[in-house]
C-alpha cells in the first residue's frame, strides 16, 4: 500500500473516531478526547496535502471565496 493510500485511510479512521468521541461527549459518557481526535484528523489532512504538494492556506482561501458565492446567492 502506498503512502497516500495509508494516509487517506488513516484520515477516514480518525474522522470516524472524532465522530464517536463527539457523540459520547454529547451523551455525557466521555470527555476530554475531542482535542486529541481533532489533532489526529488535522495531522493526516496535512500529511495528505504534503504528499500532493498542496498549499492548504491557498486552498482554504479559495474555498472560502467559493463558499461565499455558493451560499450567499
N, CA, C and O atoms as a printed pandas DataFrame, in Angstrom:
     atom_number atom_name residue_name chain_id  residue_number  x_coord  y_coord  z_coord
0              1         N          UNK        A               1    0.854   -1.182    0.000
1              2        CA          UNK        A               1    0.000    0.000    0.000
2              3         C          UNK        A               1    0.896    1.241    0.000
3              4         O          UNK        A               1    1.882    1.310    0.735
4              5         N          UNK        A               2    0.543    2.202   -0.823
5              6        CA          UNK        A               2    1.342    3.417   -0.950
6              7         C          UNK        A               2    1.062    4.385    0.191
7              8         O          UNK        A               2    0.041    4.288    0.871
8              9         N          UNK        A               3    1.983    5.316    0.387
9             10        CA          UNK        A               3    1.886    6.273    1.497
10            11         C          UNK        A               3    0.581    7.064    1.426
11            12         O          UNK        A               3   -0.084    7.237    2.448
12            13         N          UNK        A               4    0.203    7.547    0.243
13            14        CA          UNK        A               4   -1.014    8.344    0.145
14            15         C          UNK        A               4   -2.253    7.517    0.447
15            16         O          UNK        A               4   -3.231    8.038    0.982
16            17         N          UNK        A               5   -2.221    6.241    0.111
17            18        CA          UNK        A               5   -3.351    5.374    0.427
18            19         C          UNK        A               5   -3.469    5.172    1.943
19            20         O          UNK        A               5   -4.565    5.229    2.500
20            21         N          UNK        A               6   -2.333    4.937    2.600
21            22        CA          UNK        A               6   -2.330    4.771    4.055
22            23         C          UNK        A               6   -2.812    6.048    4.745
23            24         O          UNK        A               6   -3.597    5.989    5.692
24            25         N          UNK        A               7   -2.342    7.196    4.271
25            26        CA          UNK        A               7   -2.743    8.471    4.881
26            27         C          UNK        A               7   -4.230    8.724    4.688
27            28         O          UNK        A               7   -4.902    9.213    5.596
28            29         N          UNK        A               8   -4.738    8.398    3.527
29            30        CA          UNK        A               8   -6.169    8.587    3.264
30            31         C          UNK        A               8   -7.009    7.708    4.179
31            32         O          UNK        A               8   -8.012    8.153    4.738
32            33         N          UNK        A               9   -6.593    6.466    4.323
33            34        CA          UNK        A               9   -7.325    5.556    5.200
34            35         C          UNK        A               9   -7.254    6.007    6.659
35            36         O          UNK        A               9   -8.242    5.930    7.389
36            37         N          UNK        A              10   -6.082    6.474    7.075
37            38        CA          UNK        A              10   -5.948    6.962    8.456
38            39         C          UNK        A              10   -6.821    8.186    8.685
39            40         O          UNK        A              10   -7.417    8.332    9.752
40            41         N          UNK        A              11   -6.903    9.069    7.689
41            42        CA          UNK        A              11   -7.753   10.245    7.829
42            43         C          UNK        A              11   -9.199    9.821    8.042
43            44         O          UNK        A              11   -9.871   10.346    8.930
44            45         N          UNK        A              12   -9.682    8.889    7.248
45            46        CA          UNK        A              12  -11.058    8.410    7.399
46            47         C          UNK        A              12  -11.248    7.775    8.774
47            48         O          UNK        A              12  -12.269    7.996    9.426
48            49         N          UNK        A              13  -10.280    6.998    9.208
49            50        CA          UNK        A              13  -10.341    6.373   10.532
50            51         C          UNK        A              13  -10.427    7.426   11.633
51            52         O          UNK        A              13  -11.245    7.310   12.546
52            53         N          UNK        A              14   -9.591    8.444   11.547
53            54        CA          UNK        A              14   -9.559    9.475   12.584
54            55         C          UNK        A              14  -10.841   10.309   12.588
55            56         O          UNK        A              14  -11.317   10.698   13.655
56            57         N          UNK        A              15  -11.399   10.586   11.423
57            58        CA          UNK        A              15  -12.675   11.326   11.379
58            59         C          UNK        A              15  -13.764   10.482   12.042
59            60         O          UNK        A              15  -14.615   11.015   12.755
60            61         N          UNK        A              16  -13.741    9.178   11.812
61            62        CA          UNK        A              16  -14.697    8.291   12.465
62            63         C          UNK        A              16  -14.532    8.309   13.979
63            64         O          UNK        A              16  -15.519    8.357   14.713
64            65         N          UNK        A              17  -13.294    8.272   14.444
65            66        CA          UNK        A              17  -13.044    8.320   15.887
66            67         C          UNK        A              17  -13.484    9.662   16.468
67            68         O          UNK        A              17  -14.027    9.715   17.571
68            69         N          UNK        A              18  -13.251   10.740   15.731
69            70        CA          UNK        A              18  -13.707   12.053   16.188
70            71         C          UNK        A              18  -15.228   12.065   16.327
71            72         O          UNK        A              18  -15.758   12.574   17.314
72            73         N          UNK        A              19  -15.913   11.518   15.363
73            74        CA          UNK        A              19  -17.379   11.461   15.423
74            75         C          UNK        A              19  -17.854   10.669   16.631
75            76         O          UNK        A              19  -18.797   11.069   17.314
76            77         N          UNK        A              20  -17.199    9.550   16.890
77            78        CA          UNK        A              20  -17.564    8.727   18.045
78            79         C          UNK        A              20  -17.381    9.490   19.354
79            80         O          UNK        A              20  -18.245    9.441   20.230
80            81         N          UNK        A              21  -16.263   10.190   19.486
81            82        CA          UNK        A              21  -15.984   10.939   20.712
82            83         C          UNK        A              21  -17.001   12.057   20.903
83            84         O          UNK        A              21  -17.487   12.274   22.013
84            85         N          UNK        A              22  -17.322   12.764   19.825
85            86        CA          UNK        A              22  -18.309   13.849   19.921
86            87         C          UNK        A              22  -19.650   13.299   20.378
87            88         O          UNK        A              22  -20.304   13.901   21.230
88            89         N          UNK        A              23  -20.067   12.178   19.835
89            90        CA          UNK        A              23  -21.341   11.575   20.240
90            91         C          UNK        A              23  -21.308   11.151   21.707
91            92         O          UNK        A              23  -22.299   11.312   22.419
92            93         N          UNK        A              24  -20.186   10.615   22.159
93            94        CA          UNK        A              24  -20.061   10.210   23.560
94            95         C          UNK        A              24  -20.095   11.415   24.493
95            96         O          UNK        A              24  -20.720   11.370   25.553
96            97         N          UNK        A              25  -19.420   12.492   24.094
97            98        CA          UNK        A              25  -19.422   13.702   24.919
98            99         C          UNK        A              25  -20.826   14.274   24.998
99           100         O          UNK        A              25  -21.260   14.725   26.059
100          101         N          UNK        A              26  -21.535   14.258   23.883
101          102        CA          UNK        A              26  -22.903   14.782   23.876
102          103         C          UNK        A              26  -23.809   13.982   24.790
103          104         O          UNK        A              26  -24.756   14.524   25.360
104          105         N          UNK        A              27  -23.527   12.701   24.934
105          106        CA          UNK        A              27  -24.345   11.883   25.822
106          107         C          UNK        A              27  -23.731   11.789   27.218
107          108         O          UNK        A              27  -24.176   10.985   28.037
108          109         N          UNK        A              28  -22.699   12.615   27.496
109          110        CA          UNK        A              28  -22.037   12.724   28.800
110          111         C          UNK        A              28  -21.358   11.441   29.248
111          112         O          UNK        A              28  -21.166   11.236   30.447
112          113         N          UNK        A              29  -20.987   10.567   28.308
113          114        CA          UNK        A              29  -20.287    9.339   28.659
114          115         C          UNK        A              29  -18.782    9.533   28.752
115          116         O          UNK        A              29  -18.097    8.797   29.461
116          117         N          UNK        A              30  -18.274   10.521   28.040
117          118        CA          UNK        A              30  -16.825   10.696   27.982
118          119         C          UNK        A              30  -16.528   12.145   27.628
119          120         O          UNK        A              30  -17.306   12.788   26.924
120          121         N          UNK        A              31  -15.421   12.651   28.108
121          122        CA          UNK        A              31  -14.997   13.992   27.709
122          123         C          UNK        A              31  -13.484   14.064   27.704
123          124         O          UNK        A              31  -12.811   13.198   28.263
124          125         N          UNK        A              32  -12.945   15.106   27.067
125          126        CA          UNK        A              32  -11.516   15.336   27.107
126          127         C          UNK        A              32  -10.721   14.759   25.969
127          128         O          UNK        A              32   -9.508   14.965   25.926
128          129         N          UNK        A              33  -11.335   14.040   25.032
129          130        CA          UNK        A              33  -10.560   13.457   23.952
130          131         C          UNK        A              33  -10.879   14.079   22.597
131          132         O          UNK        A              33  -10.274   13.692   21.597
132          133         N          UNK        A              34  -11.793   15.013   22.535
133          134        CA          UNK        A              34  -12.093   15.666   21.262
134          135         C          UNK        A              34  -10.850   16.366   20.733
135          136         O          UNK        A              34  -10.566   16.304   19.537
136          137         N          UNK        A              35  -10.106   17.032   21.611
137          138        CA          UNK        A              35   -8.884   17.712   21.179
138          139         C          UNK        A              35   -7.894   16.733   20.557
139          140         O          UNK        A              35   -7.277   17.041   19.537
140          141         N          UNK        A              36   -7.738   15.568   21.157
141          142        CA          UNK        A              36   -6.815   14.565   20.632
142          143         C          UNK        A              36   -7.256   14.091   19.255
143          144         O          UNK        A              36   -6.431   13.953   18.352
144          145         N          UNK        A              37   -8.534   13.843   19.093
145          146        CA          UNK        A              37   -9.036   13.356   17.813
146          147         C          UNK        A              37   -8.960   14.444   16.746
147          148         O          UNK        A              37   -8.668   14.150   15.587
148          149         N          UNK        A              38   -9.217   15.690   17.119
149          150        CA          UNK        A              38   -9.071   16.789   16.156
150          151         C          UNK        A              38   -7.623   16.894   15.693
151          152         O          UNK        A              38   -7.355   17.118   14.513
152          153         N          UNK        A              39   -6.696   16.732   16.628
153          154        CA          UNK        A              39   -5.278   16.746   16.266
154          155         C          UNK        A              39   -4.976   15.644   15.255
155          156         O          UNK        A              39   -4.305   15.885   14.251
156          157         N          UNK        A              40   -5.471   14.433   15.519
157          158        CA          UNK        A              40   -5.213   13.311   14.614
158          159         C          UNK        A              40   -5.763   13.583   13.216
159          160         O          UNK        A              40   -5.092   13.309   12.221
160          161         N          UNK        A              41   -6.975   14.118   13.139
161          162        CA          UNK        A              41   -7.574   14.449   11.844
162          163         C          UNK        A              41   -6.717   15.482   11.126
163          164         O          UNK        A              41   -6.422   15.339    9.939
164          165         N          UNK        A              42   -6.322   16.519   11.848
165          166        CA          UNK        A              42   -5.510   17.574   11.252
166          167         C          UNK        A              42   -4.161   17.028   10.776
167          168         O          UNK        A              42   -3.679   17.391    9.702
168          169         N          UNK        A              43   -3.565   16.164   11.578
169          170        CA          UNK        A              43   -2.275   15.580   11.222
170          171         C          UNK        A              43   -2.345   14.860    9.880
171          172         O          UNK        A              43   -1.511   15.089    9.004
172          173         N          UNK        A              44   -3.342   13.987    9.719
173          174        CA          UNK        A              44   -3.435   13.220    8.477
174          175         C          UNK        A              44   -3.897   14.070    7.298
175          176         O          UNK        A              44   -3.531   13.789    6.157
176          177         N          UNK        A              45   -4.671   15.075    7.548
177          178        CA          UNK        A              45   -5.054   16.005    6.496
178          179         C          UNK        A              45   -3.810   16.727    5.964
179          180         O          UNK        A              45   -3.627   16.856    4.753
180          181         N          UNK        A              46   -2.977   17.187    6.867
181          182        CA          UNK        A              46   -1.734   17.862    6.464
182          183         C          UNK        A              46   -0.792   16.878    5.766
183          184         O          UNK        A              46   -0.130   17.239    4.793
184          185         N          UNK        A              47   -0.731   15.656    6.251
185          186        CA          UNK        A              47    0.131   14.649    5.623
186          187         C          UNK        A              47   -0.289   14.415    4.175
187          188         O          UNK        A              47    0.562   14.346    3.288
188          189         N          UNK        A              48   -1.575   14.295    3.931
189          190        CA          UNK        A              48   -2.065   14.091    2.567
190          191         C          UNK        A              48   -1.763   15.318    1.712
191          192         O          UNK        A              48   -1.337   15.177    0.566
192          193         N          UNK        A              49   -1.975   16.502    2.243
193          194        CA          UNK        A              49   -1.669   17.731    1.500
194          195         C          UNK        A              49   -0.187   17.768    1.131
195          196         O          UNK        A              49    0.164   18.161    0.018
196          197         N          UNK        A              50    0.678   17.363    2.050
197          198        CA          UNK        A              50    2.118   17.354    1.770
198          199         C          UNK        A              50    2.485   16.335    0.686
199          200         O          UNK        A              50    3.346   16.602   -0.152
200          201         N          UNK        A              51    1.842   15.189    0.702
201          202        CA          UNK        A              51    2.106   14.167   -0.314
202          203         C          UNK        A              51    1.807   14.716   -1.702
203          204         O          UNK        A              51    2.550   14.463   -2.651
204          205         N          UNK        A              52    0.714   15.469   -1.817
205          206        CA          UNK        A              52    0.302   16.001   -3.119
206          207         C          UNK        A              52    0.793   17.434   -3.350
207          208         O          UNK        A              52    0.385   18.084   -4.313
208          209         N          UNK        A              53    1.656   17.918   -2.476
209          210        CA          UNK        A              53    2.219   19.267   -2.590
210          211         C          UNK        A              53    1.120   20.324   -2.730
211          212         O          UNK        A              53    1.165   21.170   -3.623
212          213         N          UNK        A              54    0.139   20.259   -1.835
213          214        CA          UNK        A              54   -0.995   21.187   -1.834
214          215         C          UNK        A              54   -0.770   22.238   -0.761
215          216         O          UNK        A              54   -0.456   21.914    0.385
216          217         N          UNK        A              55   -0.933   23.485   -1.136
217          218        CA          UNK        A              55   -0.840   24.603   -0.203
218          219         C          UNK        A              55   -2.199   24.757    0.469
219          220         O          UNK        A              55   -3.130   25.305   -0.122
220          221         N          UNK        A              56   -2.313   24.273    1.707
221          222        CA          UNK        A              56   -3.602   24.293    2.391
222          223         C          UNK        A              56   -4.108   25.710    2.660
223          224         O          UNK        A              56   -5.315   25.947    2.653
224          225         N          UNK        A              57   -3.207   26.636    2.893
225          226        CA          UNK        A              57   -3.626   28.019    3.131
226          227         C          UNK        A              57   -4.287   28.591    1.878
227          228         O          UNK        A              57   -5.358   29.193    1.951
228          229         N          UNK        A              58   -3.646   28.398    0.743
229          230        CA          UNK        A              58   -4.224   28.888   -0.516
230          231         C          UNK        A              58   -5.535   28.174   -0.826
231          232         O          UNK        A              58   -6.493   28.798   -1.281
232          233         N          UNK        A              59   -5.577   26.870   -0.581
233          234        CA          UNK        A              59   -6.800   26.100   -0.821
234          235         C          UNK        A              59   -7.930   26.579    0.078
235          236         O          UNK        A              59   -9.079   26.677   -0.352
236          237         N          UNK        A              60   -7.599   26.873    1.318
237          238        CA          UNK        A              60   -8.600   27.363    2.267
238          239         C          UNK        A              60   -9.205   28.673    1.778
239          240         O          UNK        A              60  -10.427   28.821    1.745
240          241         N          UNK        A              61   -8.352   29.627    1.399
241          242        CA          UNK        A              61   -8.841   30.932    0.948
242          243         C          UNK        A              61   -9.674   30.808   -0.323
243          244         O          UNK        A              61  -10.682   31.499   -0.470
244          245         N          UNK        A              62   -9.269   29.945   -1.233
245          246        CA          UNK        A              62  -10.046   29.715   -2.449
246          247         C          UNK        A              62  -11.417   29.132   -2.109
247          248         O          UNK        A              62  -12.431   29.559   -2.661
248          249         N          UNK        A              63  -11.445   28.165   -1.209
249          250        CA          UNK        A              63  -12.721   27.533   -0.850
250          251         C          UNK        A              63  -13.643   28.501   -0.123
251          252         O          UNK        A              63  -14.860   28.435   -0.298
252          253         N          UNK        A              64  -13.093   29.395    0.687
253          254        CA          UNK        A              64  -13.908   30.419    1.347
254          255         C          UNK        A              64  -14.604   31.278    0.300
255          256         O          UNK        A              64  -15.800   31.546    0.404
256          257         N          UNK        A              65  -13.847   31.709   -0.715
257          258        CA          UNK        A              65  -14.444   32.504   -1.788
258          259         C          UNK        A              65  -15.533   31.738   -2.514
259          260         O          UNK        A              65  -16.591   32.294   -2.805
260          261         N          UNK        A              66  -15.291   30.481   -2.807
261          262        CA          UNK        A              66  -16.285   29.645   -3.478
262          263         C          UNK        A              66  -17.531   29.505   -2.617
263          264         O          UNK        A              66  -18.651   29.626   -3.114
264          265         N          UNK        A              67  -17.339   29.251   -1.332
265          266        CA          UNK        A              67  -18.487   29.058   -0.437
266          267         C          UNK        A              67  -19.300   30.343   -0.256
267          268         O          UNK        A              67  -20.525   30.295   -0.146
268          269         N          UNK        A              68  -18.622   31.478   -0.226
269          270        CA          UNK        A              68  -19.338   32.745   -0.113
270          271         C          UNK        A              68  -20.252   32.926   -1.317
271          272         O          UNK        A              68  -21.420   33.289   -1.175
272          273         N          UNK        A              69  -19.718   32.674   -2.481
273          274        CA          UNK        A              69  -20.523   32.796   -3.707
274          275         C          UNK        A              69  -21.628   31.744   -3.721
275          276         O          UNK        A              69  -22.771   32.042   -4.070
276          277         N          UNK        A              70  -21.296   30.545   -3.351
277          278        CA          UNK        A              70  -22.230   29.421   -3.421
278          279         C          UNK        A              70  -23.390   29.566   -2.435
279          280         O          UNK        A              70  -24.528   29.235   -2.769
280          281         N          UNK        A              71  -23.117   30.049   -1.244
281          282        CA          UNK        A              71  -24.127   30.035   -0.191
282          283         C          UNK        A              71  -24.740   31.390    0.130
283          284         O          UNK        A              71  -25.602   31.471    1.005
284          285         N          UNK        A              72  -24.329   32.448   -0.540
285          286        CA          UNK        A              72  -24.933   33.746   -0.269
286          287         C          UNK        A              72  -25.721   34.291   -1.448
287          288         O          UNK        A              72  -26.177   35.434   -1.421
288          289         N          UNK        A              73  -25.881   33.485   -2.468
289          290        CA          UNK        A              73  -26.671   33.931   -3.629
290          291         C          UNK        A              73  -28.008   33.264   -3.654
291          292         O          UNK        A              73  -28.807   33.517   -4.556
